Amino acid sequence: MKTPTPLVKVTNALCDSFAAAADALSRRRARDIPEPAIDNFVALRWLEWCGGNLRLTQVGELVLMKVQSRLVEASPAF
């Protein structure tokens, strides 16, 4: 079995933290998202500033759907 490359590890960690950030945004708790994470998500165009508020971009919505589907696939079946 291959070991993940550092880039894959960073990407997985970033995707996992993006799911938490999107959850915080949905609860109107953007202040709970660390500033470095916000900077990364904006640079990736997953989030954008709009009138002083953060929101998901279309790309961010697609990434979130993929992350959520990956989390569902990884969870144990009941």
mmCIF file of the N, C-alpha and C atoms, coordinates in Angstrom:
data_MODEL
# 
_entry.id   MODEL 
# 
loop_
_atom_site.group_PDB 
_atom_site.id 
_atom_site.type_symbol 
_atom_site.label_atom_id 
_atom_site.label_alt_id 
_atom_site.label_comp_id 
_atom_site.label_asym_id 
_atom_site.label_entity_id 
_atom_site.label_seq_id 
_atom_site.pdbx_PDB_ins_code 
_atom_site.Cartn_x 
_atom_site.Cartn_y 
_atom_site.Cartn_z 
_atom_site.occupancy 
_atom_site.B_iso_or_equiv 
_atom_site.pdbx_formal_charge 
_atom_site.auth_seq_id 
_atom_site.auth_comp_id 
_atom_site.auth_asym_id 
_atom_site.auth_atom_id 
_atom_site.pdbx_PDB_model_num 
ATOM 1   N N  . MET A 1 1  ? 0.837   -1.185 0.000  1.00 0.00 ? 1  MET A N  1 
ATOM 2   C CA . MET A 1 1  ? 0.000   0.000  0.000  1.00 0.00 ? 1  MET A CA 1 
ATOM 3   C C  . MET A 1 1  ? 0.879   1.244  0.000  1.00 0.00 ? 1  MET A C  1 
ATOM 4   N N  . LYS A 1 2  ? 0.524   2.211  -0.825 1.00 0.00 ? 2  LYS A N  1 
ATOM 5   C CA . LYS A 1 2  ? 1.293   3.440  -0.918 1.00 0.00 ? 2  LYS A CA 1 
ATOM 6   C C  . LYS A 1 2  ? 1.056   4.314  0.310  1.00 0.00 ? 2  LYS A C  1 
ATOM 7   N N  . THR A 1 3  ? 2.111   4.994  0.726  1.00 0.00 ? 3  THR A N  1 
ATOM 8   C CA . THR A 1 3  ? 1.937   5.977  1.795  1.00 0.00 ? 3  THR A CA 1 
ATOM 9   C C  . THR A 1 3  ? 1.608   7.314  1.152  1.00 0.00 ? 3  THR A C  1 
ATOM 10  N N  . PRO A 1 4  ? 0.713   8.085  1.770  1.00 0.00 ? 4  PRO A N  1 
ATOM 11  C CA . PRO A 1 4  ? 0.340   9.368  1.183  1.00 0.00 ? 4  PRO A CA 1 
ATOM 12  C C  . PRO A 1 4  ? 1.535   10.322 1.113  1.00 0.00 ? 4  PRO A C  1 
ATOM 13  N N  . THR A 1 5  ? 1.597   11.076 0.039  1.00 0.00 ? 5  THR A N  1 
ATOM 14  C CA . THR A 1 5  ? 2.632   12.086 -0.102 1.00 0.00 ? 5  THR A CA 1 
ATOM 15  C C  . THR A 1 5  ? 2.297   13.266 0.801  1.00 0.00 ? 5  THR A C  1 
ATOM 16  N N  . PRO A 1 6  ? 3.277   14.114 1.100  1.00 0.00 ? 6  PRO A N  1 
ATOM 17  C CA . PRO A 1 6  ? 2.983   15.288 1.937  1.00 0.00 ? 6  PRO A CA 1 
ATOM 18  C C  . PRO A 1 6  ? 1.863   16.155 1.358  1.00 0.00 ? 6  PRO A C  1 
ATOM 19  N N  . LEU A 1 7  ? 1.799   16.285 0.035  1.00 0.00 ? 7  LEU A N  1 
ATOM 20  C CA . LEU A 1 7  ? 0.756   17.098 -0.583 1.00 0.00 ? 7  LEU A CA 1 
ATOM 21  C C  . LEU A 1 7  ? -0.623  16.497 -0.328 1.00 0.00 ? 7  LEU A C  1 
ATOM 22  N N  . VAL A 1 8  ? -0.726  15.185 -0.425 1.00 0.00 ? 8  VAL A N  1 
ATOM 23  C CA . VAL A 1 8  ? -2.006  14.521 -0.164 1.00 0.00 ? 8  VAL A CA 1 
ATOM 24  C C  . VAL A 1 8  ? -2.406  14.721 1.293  1.00 0.00 ? 8  VAL A C  1 
ATOM 25  N N  . LYS A 1 9  ? -1.435  14.618 2.208  1.00 0.00 ? 9  LYS A N  1 
ATOM 26  C CA . LYS A 1 9  ? -1.725  14.827 3.627  1.00 0.00 ? 9  LYS A CA 1 
ATOM 27  C C  . LYS A 1 9  ? -2.222  16.247 3.874  1.00 0.00 ? 9  LYS A C  1 
ATOM 28  N N  . VAL A 1 10 ? -1.554  17.226 3.258  1.00 0.00 ? 10 VAL A N  1 
ATOM 29  C CA . VAL A 1 10 ? -1.973  18.619 3.416  1.00 0.00 ? 10 VAL A CA 1 
ATOM 30  C C  . VAL A 1 10 ? -3.362  18.808 2.826  1.00 0.00 ? 10 VAL A C  1 
ATOM 31  N N  . THR A 1 11 ? -3.596  18.249 1.665  1.00 0.00 ? 11 THR A N  1 
ATOM 32  C CA . THR A 1 11 ? -4.894  18.398 1.015  1.00 0.00 ? 11 THR A CA 1 
ATOM 33  C C  . THR A 1 11 ? -5.992  17.761 1.859  1.00 0.00 ? 11 THR A C  1 
ATOM 34  N N  . ASN A 1 12 ? -5.753  16.574 2.395  1.00 0.00 ? 12 ASN A N  1 
ATOM 35  C CA . ASN A 1 12 ? -6.743  15.913 3.232  1.00 0.00 ? 12 ASN A CA 1 
ATOM 36  C C  . ASN A 1 12 ? -7.022  16.739 4.485  1.00 0.00 ? 12 ASN A C  1 
ATOM 37  N N  . ALA A 1 13 ? -5.970  17.246 5.107  1.00 0.00 ? 13 ALA A N  1 
ATOM 38  C CA . ALA A 1 13 ? -6.152  18.068 6.306  1.00 0.00 ? 13 ALA A CA 1 
ATOM 39  C C  . ALA A 1 13 ? -6.917  19.345 5.969  1.00 0.00 ? 13 ALA A C  1 
ATOM 40  N N  . LEU A 1 14 ? -6.593  19.942 4.829  1.00 0.00 ? 14 LEU A N  1 
ATOM 41  C CA . LEU A 1 14 ? -7.276  21.160 4.404  1.00 0.00 ? 14 LEU A CA 1 
ATOM 42  C C  . LEU A 1 14 ? -8.748  20.889 4.118  1.00 0.00 ? 14 LEU A C  1 
ATOM 43  N N  . CYS A 1 15 ? -9.032  19.793 3.474  1.00 0.00 ? 15 CYS A N  1 
ATOM 44  C CA . CYS A 1 15 ? -10.429 19.430 3.187  1.00 0.00 ? 15 CYS A CA 1 
ATOM 45  C C  . CYS A 1 15 ? -11.202 19.169 4.471  1.00 0.00 ? 15 CYS A C  1 
ATOM 46  N N  . ASP A 1 16 ? -10.577 18.483 5.417  1.00 0.00 ? 16 ASP A N  1 
ATOM 47  C CA . ASP A 1 16 ? -11.244 18.226 6.689  1.00 0.00 ? 16 ASP A CA 1 
ATOM 48  C C  . ASP A 1 16 ? -11.533 19.529 7.433  1.00 0.00 ? 16 ASP A C  1 
ATOM 49  N N  . SER A 1 17 ? -10.570 20.438 7.440  1.00 0.00 ? 17 SER A N  1 
ATOM 50  C CA . SER A 1 17 ? -10.803 21.713 8.126  1.00 0.00 ? 17 SER A CA 1 
ATOM 51  C C  . SER A 1 17 ? -11.802 22.571 7.357  1.00 0.00 ? 17 SER A C  1 
ATOM 52  N N  . PHE A 1 18 ? -11.891 22.374 6.040  1.00 0.00 ? 18 PHE A N  1 
ATOM 53  C CA . PHE A 1 18 ? -12.878 23.122 5.253  1.00 0.00 ? 18 PHE A CA 1 
ATOM 54  C C  . PHE A 1 18 ? -14.298 22.704 5.623  1.00 0.00 ? 18 PHE A C  1 
ATOM 55  N N  . ALA A 1 19 ? -14.494 21.425 5.869  1.00 0.00 ? 19 ALA A N  1 
ATOM 56  C CA . ALA A 1 19 ? -15.817 20.952 6.292  1.00 0.00 ? 19 ALA A CA 1 
ATOM 57  C C  . ALA A 1 19 ? -16.213 21.622 7.601  1.00 0.00 ? 19 ALA A C  1 
ATOM 58  N N  . ALA A 1 20 ? -15.275 21.727 8.529  1.00 0.00 ? 20 ALA A N  1 
ATOM 59  C CA . ALA A 1 20 ? -15.552 22.395 9.808  1.00 0.00 ? 20 ALA A CA 1 
ATOM 60  C C  . ALA A 1 20 ? -15.808 23.891 9.602  1.00 0.00 ? 20 ALA A C  1 
ATOM 61  N N  . ALA A 1 21 ? -15.066 24.505 8.689  1.00 0.00 ? 21 ALA A N  1 
ATOM 62  C CA . ALA A 1 21 ? -15.258 25.927 8.407  1.00 0.00 ? 21 ALA A CA 1 
ATOM 63  C C  . ALA A 1 21 ? -16.624 26.178 7.779  1.00 0.00 ? 21 ALA A C  1 
ATOM 64  N N  . ALA A 1 22 ? -17.021 25.335 6.847  1.00 0.00 ? 22 ALA A N  1 
ATOM 65  C CA . ALA A 1 22 ? -18.330 25.480 6.216  1.00 0.00 ? 22 ALA A CA 1 
ATOM 66  C C  . ALA A 1 22 ? -19.443 25.302 7.242  1.00 0.00 ? 22 ALA A C  1 
ATOM 67  N N  . ASP A 1 23 ? -19.239 24.381 8.175  1.00 0.00 ? 23 ASP A N  1 
ATOM 68  C CA . ASP A 1 23 ? -20.217 24.189 9.249  1.00 0.00 ? 23 ASP A CA 1 
ATOM 69  C C  . ASP A 1 23 ? -20.309 25.453 10.104 1.00 0.00 ? 23 ASP A C  1 
ATOM 70  N N  . ALA A 1 24 ? -19.159 26.036 10.437 1.00 0.00 ? 24 ALA A N  1 
ATOM 71  C CA . ALA A 1 24 ? -19.156 27.275 11.223 1.00 0.00 ? 24 ALA A CA 1 
ATOM 72  C C  . ALA A 1 24 ? -19.875 28.388 10.471 1.00 0.00 ? 24 ALA A C  1 
ATOM 73  N N  . LEU A 1 25 ? -19.660 28.489 9.170  1.00 0.00 ? 25 LEU A N  1 
ATOM 74  C CA . LEU A 1 25 ? -20.344 29.516 8.377  1.00 0.00 ? 25 LEU A CA 1 
ATOM 75  C C  . LEU A 1 25 ? -21.845 29.290 8.371  1.00 0.00 ? 25 LEU A C  1 
ATOM 76  N N  . SER A 1 26 ? -22.265 28.045 8.275  1.00 0.00 ? 26 SER A N  1 
ATOM 77  C CA . SER A 1 26 ? -23.702 27.755 8.250  1.00 0.00 ? 26 SER A CA 1 
ATOM 78  C C  . SER A 1 26 ? -24.364 28.108 9.584  1.00 0.00 ? 26 SER A C  1 
ATOM 79  N N  . ARG A 1 27 ? -23.574 28.090 10.654 1.00 0.00 ? 27 ARG A N  1 
ATOM 80  C CA . ARG A 1 27 ? -24.089 28.470 11.969 1.00 0.00 ? 27 ARG A CA 1 
ATOM 81  C C  . ARG A 1 27 ? -23.819 29.930 12.282 1.00 0.00 ? 27 ARG A C  1 
ATOM 82  N N  . ARG A 1 28 ? -23.335 30.676 11.266 1.00 0.00 ? 28 ARG A N  1 
ATOM 83  C CA . ARG A 1 28 ? -23.014 32.102 11.400 1.00 0.00 ? 28 ARG A CA 1 
ATOM 84  C C  . ARG A 1 28 ? -21.965 32.336 12.495 1.00 0.00 ? 28 ARG A C  1 
ATOM 85  N N  . ARG A 1 29 ? -20.931 31.480 12.492 1.00 0.00 ? 29 ARG A N  1 
ATOM 86  C CA . ARG A 1 29 ? -19.857 31.551 13.475 1.00 0.00 ? 29 ARG A CA 1 
ATOM 87  C C  . ARG A 1 29 ? -18.502 31.647 12.771 1.00 0.00 ? 29 ARG A C  1 
ATOM 88  N N  . ALA A 1 30 ? -18.389 32.540 11.803 1.00 0.00 ? 30 ALA A N  1 
ATOM 89  C CA . ALA A 1 30 ? -17.139 32.686 11.048 1.00 0.00 ? 30 ALA A CA 1 
ATOM 90  C C  . ALA A 1 30 ? -15.969 33.007 11.965 1.00 0.00 ? 30 ALA A C  1 
ATOM 91  N N  . ARG A 1 31 ? -16.244 33.626 13.099 1.00 0.00 ? 31 ARG A N  1 
ATOM 92  C CA . ARG A 1 31 ? -15.163 33.967 14.033 1.00 0.00 ? 31 ARG A CA 1 
ATOM 93  C C  . ARG A 1 31 ? -14.476 32.721 14.605 1.00 0.00 ? 31 ARG A C  1 
ATOM 94  N N  . ASP A 1 32 ? -15.112 31.560 14.467 1.00 0.00 ? 32 ASP A N  1 
ATOM 95  C CA . ASP A 1 32 ? -14.524 30.314 14.961 1.00 0.00 ? 32 ASP A CA 1 
ATOM 96  C C  . ASP A 1 32 ? -13.523 29.704 13.976 1.00 0.00 ? 32 ASP A C  1 
ATOM 97  N N  . ILE A 1 33 ? -13.424 30.279 12.781 1.00 0.00 ? 33 ILE A N  1 
ATOM 98  C CA . ILE A 1 33 ? -12.494 29.767 11.765 1.00 0.00 ? 33 ILE A CA 1 
ATOM 99  C C  . ILE A 1 33 ? -11.165 30.501 11.931 1.00 0.00 ? 33 ILE A C  1 
ATOM 100 N N  . PRO A 1 34 ? -10.062 29.772 12.110 1.00 0.00 ? 34 PRO A N  1 
ATOM 101 C CA . PRO A 1 34 ? -8.757  30.435 12.268 1.00 0.00 ? 34 PRO A CA 1 
ATOM 102 C C  . PRO A 1 34 ? -8.410  31.273 11.030 1.00 0.00 ? 34 PRO A C  1 
ATOM 103 N N  . GLU A 1 35 ? -7.804  32.437 11.275 1.00 0.00 ? 35 GLU A N  1 
ATOM 104 C CA . GLU A 1 35 ? -7.456  33.342 10.172 1.00 0.00 ? 35 GLU A CA 1 
ATOM 105 C C  . GLU A 1 35 ? -6.568  32.702 9.104  1.00 0.00 ? 35 GLU A C  1 
ATOM 106 N N  . PRO A 1 36 ? -5.536  31.913 9.488  1.00 0.00 ? 36 PRO A N  1 
ATOM 107 C CA . PRO A 1 36 ? -4.726  31.277 8.443  1.00 0.00 ? 36 PRO A CA 1 
ATOM 108 C C  . PRO A 1 36 ? -5.558  30.353 7.551  1.00 0.00 ? 36 PRO A C  1 
ATOM 109 N N  . ALA A 1 37 ? -6.542  29.670 8.136  1.00 0.00 ? 37 ALA A N  1 
ATOM 110 C CA . ALA A 1 37 ? -7.407  28.793 7.341  1.00 0.00 ? 37 ALA A CA 1 
ATOM 111 C C  . ALA A 1 37 ? -8.240  29.620 6.374  1.00 0.00 ? 37 ALA A C  1 
ATOM 112 N N  . ILE A 1 38 ? -8.764  30.738 6.855  1.00 0.00 ? 38 ILE A N  1 
ATOM 113 C CA . ILE A 1 38 ? -9.545  31.624 5.977  1.00 0.00 ? 38 ILE A CA 1 
ATOM 114 C C  . ILE A 1 38 ? -8.687  32.072 4.808  1.00 0.00 ? 38 ILE A C  1 
ATOM 115 N N  . ASP A 1 39 ? -7.451  32.483 5.098  1.00 0.00 ? 39 ASP A N  1 
ATOM 116 C CA . ASP A 1 39 ? -6.544  32.925 4.031  1.00 0.00 ? 39 ASP A CA 1 
ATOM 117 C C  . ASP A 1 39 ? -6.333  31.824 2.999  1.00 0.00 ? 39 ASP A C  1 
ATOM 118 N N  . ASN A 1 40 ? -6.142  30.590 3.465  1.00 0.00 ? 40 ASN A N  1 
ATOM 119 C CA . ASN A 1 40 ? -5.959  29.462 2.538  1.00 0.00 ? 40 ASN A CA 1 
ATOM 120 C C  . ASN A 1 40 ? -7.206  29.228 1.701  1.00 0.00 ? 40 ASN A C  1 
ATOM 121 N N  . PHE A 1 41 ? -8.367  29.231 2.329  1.00 0.00 ? 41 PHE A N  1 
ATOM 122 C CA . PHE A 1 41 ? -9.610  28.961 1.608  1.00 0.00 ? 41 PHE A CA 1 
ATOM 123 C C  . PHE A 1 41 ? -9.921  30.062 0.597  1.00 0.00 ? 41 PHE A C  1 
ATOM 124 N N  . VAL A 1 42 ? -9.613  31.304 0.936  1.00 0.00 ? 42 VAL A N  1 
ATOM 125 C CA . VAL A 1 42 ? -9.821  32.404 -0.009 1.00 0.00 ? 42 VAL A CA 1 
ATOM 126 C C  . VAL A 1 42 ? -8.840  32.281 -1.175 1.00 0.00 ? 42 VAL A C  1 
ATOM 127 N N  . ALA A 1 43 ? -7.585  31.934 -0.869 1.00 0.00 ? 43 ALA A N  1 
ATOM 128 C CA . ALA A 1 43 ? -6.583  31.761 -1.933 1.00 0.00 ? 43 ALA A CA 1 
ATOM 129 C C  . ALA A 1 43 ? -6.968  30.635 -2.881 1.00 0.00 ? 43 ALA A C  1 
ATOM 130 N N  . LEU A 1 44 ? -7.588  29.589 -2.340 1.00 0.00 ? 44 LEU A N  1 
ATOM 131 C CA . LEU A 1 44 ? -8.035  28.473 -3.169 1.00 0.00 ? 44 LEU A CA 1 
ATOM 132 C C  . LEU A 1 44 ? -9.360  28.757 -3.882 1.00 0.00 ? 44 LEU A C  1 
ATOM 133 N N  . ARG A 1 45 ? -9.955  29.882 -3.554 1.00 0.00 ? 45 ARG A N  1 
ATOM 134 C CA . ARG A 1 45 ? -11.265 30.305 -4.089 1.00 0.00 ? 45 ARG A CA 1 
ATOM 135 C C  . ARG A 1 45 ? -12.397 29.389 -3.625 1.00 0.00 ? 45 ARG A C  1 
ATOM 136 N N  . TRP A 1 46 ? -12.243 28.843 -2.402 1.00 0.00 ? 46 TRP A N  1 
ATOM 137 C CA . TRP A 1 46 ? -13.306 28.052 -1.802 1.00 0.00 ? 46 TRP A CA 1 
ATOM 138 C C  . TRP A 1 46 ? -14.236 28.961 -1.000 1.00 0.00 ? 46 TRP A C  1 
ATOM 139 N N  . LEU A 1 47 ? -13.682 30.068 -0.489 1.00 0.00 ? 47 LEU A N  1 
ATOM 140 C CA . LEU A 1 47 ? -14.446 31.096 0.220  1.00 0.00 ? 47 LEU A CA 1 
ATOM 141 C C  . LEU A 1 47 ? -14.152 32.437 -0.423 1.00 0.00 ? 47 LEU A C  1 
ATOM 142 N N  . GLU A 1 48 ? -15.086 33.368 -0.216 1.00 0.00 ? 48 GLU A N  1 
ATOM 143 C CA . GLU A 1 48 ? -14.862 34.732 -0.700 1.00 0.00 ? 48 GLU A CA 1 
ATOM 144 C C  . GLU A 1 48 ? -15.469 35.706 0.297  1.00 0.00 ? 48 GLU A C  1 
ATOM 145 N N  . TRP A 1 49 ? -14.929 36.905 0.269  1.00 0.00 ? 49 TRP A N  1 
ATOM 146 C CA . TRP A 1 49 ? -15.476 37.975 1.079  1.00 0.00 ? 49 TRP A CA 1 
ATOM 147 C C  . TRP A 1 49 ? -16.551 38.673 0.267  1.00 0.00 ? 49 TRP A C  1 
ATOM 148 N N  . CYS A 1 50 ? -17.675 38.934 0.894  1.00 0.00 ? 50 CYS A N  1 
ATOM 149 C CA . CYS A 1 50 ? -18.780 39.613 0.217  1.00 0.00 ? 50 CYS A CA 1 
ATOM 150 C C  . CYS A 1 50 ? -19.415 40.580 1.221  1.00 0.00 ? 50 CYS A C  1 
ATOM 151 N N  . GLY A 1 51 ? -19.126 41.854 1.055  1.00 0.00 ? 51 GLY A N  1 
ATOM 152 C CA . GLY A 1 51 ? -19.685 42.849 1.965  1.00 0.00 ? 51 GLY A CA 1 
ATOM 153 C C  . GLY A 1 51 ? -19.277 42.643 3.409  1.00 0.00 ? 51 GLY A C  1 
ATOM 154 N N  . GLY A 1 52 ? -18.047 42.218 3.630  1.00 0.00 ? 52 GLY A N  1 
ATOM 155 C CA . GLY A 1 52 ? -17.566 42.001 4.988  1.00 0.00 ? 52 GLY A CA 1 
ATOM 156 C C  . GLY A 1 52 ? -17.934 40.651 5.570  1.00 0.00 ? 52 GLY A C  1 
ATOM 157 N N  . ASN A 1 53 ? -18.612 39.819 4.802  1.00 0.00 ? 53 ASN A N  1 
ATOM 158 C CA . ASN A 1 53 ? -18.990 38.478 5.248  1.00 0.00 ? 53 ASN A CA 1 
ATOM 159 C C  . ASN A 1 53 ? -18.302 37.427 4.400  1.00 0.00 ? 53 ASN A C  1 
ATOM 160 N N  . LEU A 1 54 ? -18.003 36.298 5.018  1.00 0.00 ? 54 LEU A N  1 
ATOM 161 C CA . LEU A 1 54 ? -17.444 35.173 4.278  1.00 0.00 ? 54 LEU A CA 1 
ATOM 162 C C  . LEU A 1 54 ? -18.576 34.321 3.741  1.00 0.00 ? 54 LEU A C  1 
ATOM 163 N N  . ARG A 1 55 ? -18.375 33.805 2.541  1.00 0.00 ? 55 ARG A N  1 
ATOM 164 C CA . ARG A 1 55 ? -19.354 32.861 2.000  1.00 0.00 ? 55 ARG A CA 1 
ATOM 165 C C  . ARG A 1 55 ? -18.643 31.868 1.095  1.00 0.00 ? 55 ARG A C  1 
ATOM 166 N N  . LEU A 1 56 ? -19.302 30.726 0.912  1.00 0.00 ? 56 LEU A N  1 
ATOM 167 C CA . LEU A 1 56 ? -18.775 29.711 0.009  1.00 0.00 ? 56 LEU A CA 1 
ATOM 168 C C  . LEU A 1 56 ? -18.891 30.186 -1.430 1.00 0.00 ? 56 LEU A C  1 
ATOM 169 N N  . THR A 1 57 ? -17.890 29.889 -2.225 1.00 0.00 ? 57 THR A N  1 
ATOM 170 C CA . THR A 1 57 ? -17.976 30.130 -3.658 1.00 0.00 ? 57 THR A CA 1 
ATOM 171 C C  . THR A 1 57 ? -18.608 28.898 -4.298 1.00 0.00 ? 57 THR A C  1 
ATOM 172 N N  . GLN A 1 58 ? -18.845 28.960 -5.599 1.00 0.00 ? 58 GLN A N  1 
ATOM 173 C CA . GLN A 1 58 ? -19.351 27.776 -6.293 1.00 0.00 ? 58 GLN A CA 1 
ATOM 174 C C  . GLN A 1 58 ? -18.339 26.642 -6.213 1.00 0.00 ? 58 GLN A C  1 
ATOM 175 N N  . VAL A 1 59 ? -17.072 26.978 -6.341 1.00 0.00 ? 59 VAL A N  1 
ATOM 176 C CA . VAL A 1 59 ? -16.020 25.962 -6.219 1.00 0.00 ? 59 VAL A CA 1 
ATOM 177 C C  . VAL A 1 59 ? -16.043 25.378 -4.805 1.00 0.00 ? 59 VAL A C  1 
ATOM 178 N N  . GLY A 1 60 ? -16.192 26.238 -3.813 1.00 0.00 ? 60 GLY A N  1 
ATOM 179 C CA . GLY A 1 60 ? -16.257 25.791 -2.430 1.00 0.00 ? 60 GLY A CA 1 
ATOM 180 C C  . GLY A 1 60 ? -17.425 24.856 -2.179 1.00 0.00 ? 60 GLY A C  1 
ATOM 181 N N  . GLU A 1 61 ? -18.561 25.143 -2.789 1.00 0.00 ? 61 GLU A N  1 
ATOM 182 C CA . GLU A 1 61 ? -19.719 24.265 -2.641 1.00 0.00 ? 61 GLU A CA 1 
ATOM 183 C C  . GLU A 1 61 ? -19.444 22.887 -3.227 1.00 0.00 ? 61 GLU A C  1 
ATOM 184 N N  . LEU A 1 62 ? -18.762 22.847 -4.383 1.00 0.00 ? 62 LEU A N  1 
ATOM 185 C CA . LEU A 1 62 ? -18.404 21.559 -4.996 1.00 0.00 ? 62 LEU A CA 1 
ATOM 186 C C  . LEU A 1 62 ? -17.407 20.794 -4.134 1.00 0.00 ? 62 LEU A C  1 
ATOM 187 N N  . VAL A 1 63 ? -16.401 21.506 -3.628 1.00 0.00 ? 63 VAL A N  1 
ATOM 188 C CA . VAL A 1 63 ? -15.410 20.866 -2.761 1.00 0.00 ? 63 VAL A CA 1 
ATOM 189 C C  . VAL A 1 63 ? -16.097 20.317 -1.516 1.00 0.00 ? 63 VAL A C  1 
ATOM 190 N N  . LEU A 1 64 ? -16.996 21.096 -0.935 1.00 0.00 ? 64 LEU A N  1 
ATOM 191 C CA . LEU A 1 64 ? -17.698 20.657 0.265  1.00 0.00 ? 64 LEU A CA 1 
ATOM 192 C C  . LEU A 1 64 ? -18.524 19.398 -0.005 1.00 0.00 ? 64 LEU A C  1 
ATOM 193 N N  . MET A 1 65 ? -19.195 19.342 -1.143 1.00 0.00 ? 65 MET A N  1 
ATOM 194 C CA . MET A 1 65 ? -19.967 18.138 -1.481 1.00 0.00 ? 65 MET A CA 1 
ATOM 195 C C  . MET A 1 65 ? -19.063 16.915 -1.587 1.00 0.00 ? 65 MET A C  1 
ATOM 196 N N  . LYS A 1 66 ? -17.897 17.092 -2.205 1.00 0.00 ? 66 LYS A N  1 
ATOM 197 C CA . LYS A 1 66 ? -16.957 15.970 -2.337 1.00 0.00 ? 66 LYS A CA 1 
ATOM 198 C C  . LYS A 1 66 ? -16.412 15.556 -0.968 1.00 0.00 ? 66 LYS A C  1 
ATOM 199 N N  . VAL A 1 67 ? -16.084 16.532 -0.137 1.00 0.00 ? 67 VAL A N  1 
ATOM 200 C CA . VAL A 1 67 ? -15.571 16.234 1.198  1.00 0.00 ? 67 VAL A CA 1 
ATOM 201 C C  . VAL A 1 67 ? -16.636 15.503 2.006  1.00 0.00 ? 67 VAL A C  1 
ATOM 202 N N  . GLN A 1 68 ? -17.868 15.976 1.942  1.00 0.00 ? 68 GLN A N  1 
ATOM 203 C CA . GLN A 1 68 ? -18.947 15.337 2.695  1.00 0.00 ? 68 GLN A CA 1 
ATOM 204 C C  . GLN A 1 68 ? -19.201 13.918 2.200  1.00 0.00 ? 68 GLN A C  1 
ATOM 205 N N  . SER A 1 69 ? -19.140 13.706 0.894  1.00 0.00 ? 69 SER A N  1 
ATOM 206 C CA . SER A 1 69 ? -19.353 12.349 0.377  1.00 0.00 ? 69 SER A CA 1 
ATOM 207 C C  . SER A 1 69 ? -18.220 11.427 0.804  1.00 0.00 ? 69 SER A C  1 
ATOM 208 N N  . ARG A 1 70 ? -16.999 11.963 0.868  1.00 0.00 ? 70 ARG A N  1 
ATOM 209 C CA . ARG A 1 70 ? -15.857 11.166 1.327  1.00 0.00 ? 70 ARG A CA 1 
ATOM 210 C C  . ARG A 1 70 ? -16.034 10.792 2.797  1.00 0.00 ? 70 ARG A C  1 
ATOM 211 N N  . LEU A 1 71 ? -16.537 11.732 3.603  1.00 0.00 ? 71 LEU A N  1 
ATOM 212 C CA . LEU A 1 71 ? -16.760 11.454 5.011  1.00 0.00 ? 71 LEU A CA 1 
ATOM 213 C C  . LEU A 1 71 ? -17.852 10.406 5.214  1.00 0.00 ? 71 LEU A C  1 
ATOM 214 N N  . VAL A 1 72 ? -18.884 10.467 4.380  1.00 0.00 ? 72 VAL A N  1 
ATOM 215 C CA . VAL A 1 72 ? -19.964 9.476  4.474  1.00 0.00 ? 72 VAL A CA 1 
ATOM 216 C C  . VAL A 1 72 ? -19.438 8.097  4.096  1.00 0.00 ? 72 VAL A C  1 
ATOM 217 N N  . GLU A 1 73 ? -18.628 8.018  3.053  1.00 0.00 ? 73 GLU A N  1 
ATOM 218 C CA . GLU A 1 73 ? -18.079 6.734  2.612  1.00 0.00 ? 73 GLU A CA 1 
ATOM 219 C C  . GLU A 1 73 ? -17.142 6.145  3.665  1.00 0.00 ? 73 GLU A C  1 
ATOM 220 N N  . ALA A 1 74 ? -16.450 7.005  4.411  1.00 0.00 ? 74 ALA A N  1 
ATOM 221 C CA . ALA A 1 74 ? -15.492 6.534  5.398  1.00 0.00 ? 74 ALA A CA 1 
ATOM 222 C C  . ALA A 1 74 ? -16.146 6.148  6.724  1.00 0.00 ? 74 ALA A C  1 
ATOM 223 N N  . SER A 1 75 ? -17.371 6.589  6.954  1.00 0.00 ? 75 SER A N  1 
ATOM 224 C CA . SER A 1 75 ? -18.021 6.281  8.230  1.00 0.00 ? 75 SER A CA 1 
ATOM 225 C C  . SER A 1 75 ? -18.518 4.829  8.230  1.00 0.00 ? 75 SER A C  1 
ATOM 226 N N  . PRO A 1 76 ? -18.495 4.205  9.407  1.00 0.00 ? 76 PRO A N  1 
ATOM 227 C CA . PRO A 1 76 ? -18.933 2.803  9.478  1.00 0.00 ? 76 PRO A CA 1 
ATOM 228 C C  . PRO A 1 76 ? -20.441 2.689  9.243  1.00 0.00 ? 76 PRO A C  1 
ATOM 229 N N  . ALA A 1 77 ? -20.843 1.609  8.592  1.00 0.00 ? 77 ALA A N  1 
ATOM 230 C CA . ALA A 1 77 ? -22.267 1.366  8.324  1.00 0.00 ? 77 ALA A CA 1 
ATOM 231 C C  . ALA A 1 77 ? -22.927 0.849  9.593  1.00 0.00 ? 77 ALA A C  1 
ATOM 232 N N  . PHE A 1 78 ? -24.170 1.226  9.759  1.00 0.00 ? 78 PHE A N  1 
ATOM 233 C CA . PHE A 1 78 ? -24.923 0.784  10.950 1.00 0.00 ? 78 PHE A CA 1 
ATOM 234 C C  . PHE A 1 78 ? -25.767 -0.395 10.649 1.00 0.00 ? 78 PHE A C  1 
# 
